[in-house]
Structures are given as C-alpha cells and as structure tokens.
Amino acid sequence: MREQQIQNEARIALSKDGHTQFRINTGTVITRDGRPFSSGTPKGFFDLVGYRKQDKQIFFIDMKTKTGRIRDDQIKFSIKLKNDNVIHGIARSSEDALKIVNEGLIGYGLEKYV
C-alpha cells in the first residue's frame, strides 16, 4: 500500500473516532522564471497534526509504508517533541495512528532512534 493510501485511511479513522486532524502539505515548485520556491513547514515536520477529542491534547503523526525509512530530520523533530512530552509517532497503518492518539504515545515507532 502506498503512503498516500495509508494516510487517507488514517485520516478517516481518526475523524471517525472524533479527533481533529489536518494534513500538512509541503513541497517545492519552480516559478515561471525558473527559481525554486519551497512552501510549508520546516524539514522533518510530520504529515498530520491534530488534537484529541477528549482533552484537546495536540498530536503529530508521520505516515510510512511498511518499509518506509525515517529521515534524520524527522528524528530531530521527534527528539524535540519527545523532550516537550508531545504525543507523536510513526504510523504504518490506520491502527497505528489510532493507537498513537488514543494511548497518548510519545515517540511510537521511533524508539530505536530517540
């Protein structure tokens, strides 16, 4: 399954469970005069950000395929979130995303990195 499909399923599952979440779009485009223009968040920022229904606690989730690799900039972002005790993790399925949010996990899927 592609990362986009996993992300879509996770977004639906989180919404059905009552959590508010937003997909973070980033990227680089080339302007008409040939210059690159980057928009969005800093490098390493996760794919989804939202808050839990029960306590409005913020969470961050990055989506990966079963074999998707975690980048160094994502590890650095995770370290910051962990130090601040923020719910976050790597989800390789909608079940992972729900687990991260509902159990309030910090650094799920990143244990060997941080």
C-alpha positions in Angstrom: 0.0 0.0 0.0 1.3 3.5 -0.9 1.9 6.1 1.8 -0.9 8.3 0.5 -3.4 5.4 0.9 -2.3 4.8 4.4 -2.6 8.4 5.2 -6.1 8.7 3.8 -7.2 5.6 5.8 -5.6 7.0 9.0 -7.3 10.4 8.5 -10.7 8.7 8.1 -10.2 6.5 11.1 -9.1 9.5 13.3 -12.0 11.6 12.2 -14.5 8.7 12.8 -13.0 8.4 16.3 -13.8 12.1 16.9 -10.2 13.5 16.7 -9.5 16.7 14.7 -6.5 16.4 12.3 -5.0 18.3 9.5 -2.8 17.1 6.6 0.3 19.1 6.2 1.2 19.9 2.6 4.7 20.9 1.7 6.8 21.0 -1.4 8.9 22.8 -3.8 7.8 24.3 -7.1 9.6 26.1 -9.9 8.4 29.6 -10.5 7.8 30.8 -14.1 11.3 32.4 -14.1 12.9 29.1 -13.1 13.5 29.7 -9.4 12.7 27.1 -6.8 10.2 28.1 -4.2 9.6 26.0 -1.1 6.4 26.3 0.9 5.1 24.8 4.1 6.7 23.6 7.3 10.3 23.1 8.3 12.2 19.9 7.2 11.2 16.9 9.4 7.7 18.1 10.2 5.2 15.2 10.3 2.4 14.6 7.8 -0.6 15.0 10.2 -1.1 17.3 13.2 -4.3 17.5 15.2 -5.8 17.3 18.7 -7.5 14.6 20.7 -11.3 14.8 21.3 -11.2 14.0 25.0 -8.6 16.5 26.2 -7.6 18.6 23.2 -4.0 17.5 23.5 -2.1 18.0 20.3 -0.5 15.2 18.4 1.8 14.7 15.4 1.8 11.6 13.1 4.1 10.8 10.2 2.9 8.2 7.8 5.2 5.5 6.4 4.8 2.4 4.3 5.8 -1.0 5.9 9.3 -0.4 4.6 9.4 3.4 4.6 12.5 4.9 6.1 12.6 7.6 8.8 14.8 10.6 7.8 17.3 12.2 10.0 15.3 15.5 10.1 12.3 13.5 11.3 14.3 12.0 14.1 15.5 15.5 15.1 11.8 16.7 15.1 10.8 13.7 17.1 13.5 14.4 19.7 12.1 17.9 20.2 8.6 16.5 20.5 9.7 13.9 23.0 11.6 16.5 25.1 8.4 18.5 25.2 6.3 15.4 26.1 4.1 15.8 22.9 2.1 12.8 21.6 3.7 11.7 18.3 4.8 8.8 16.3 5.3 6.9 13.0 2.1 5.2 11.7 2.4 2.4 9.2 -1.4 1.8 9.3 -4.6 3.5 10.5 -4.4 1.2 13.5 -1.0 2.6 14.4 -2.4 6.2 14.1 -5.3 5.4 16.4 -3.0 3.7 18.9 -0.7 6.8 19.0 -3.5 9.2 19.6 -5.8 7.1 21.9 -3.0 5.8 24.1 -1.1 9.2 24.1 2.1 7.6 22.9 5.3 9.6 22.7 7.8 8.5 20.0 5.9 5.4 18.8 7.8 3.7 16.0 10.9 5.9 16.8 12.1 4.0 19.9 15.4 2.9 18.4 16.2 6.4 17.2 15.4 8.7 20.1 
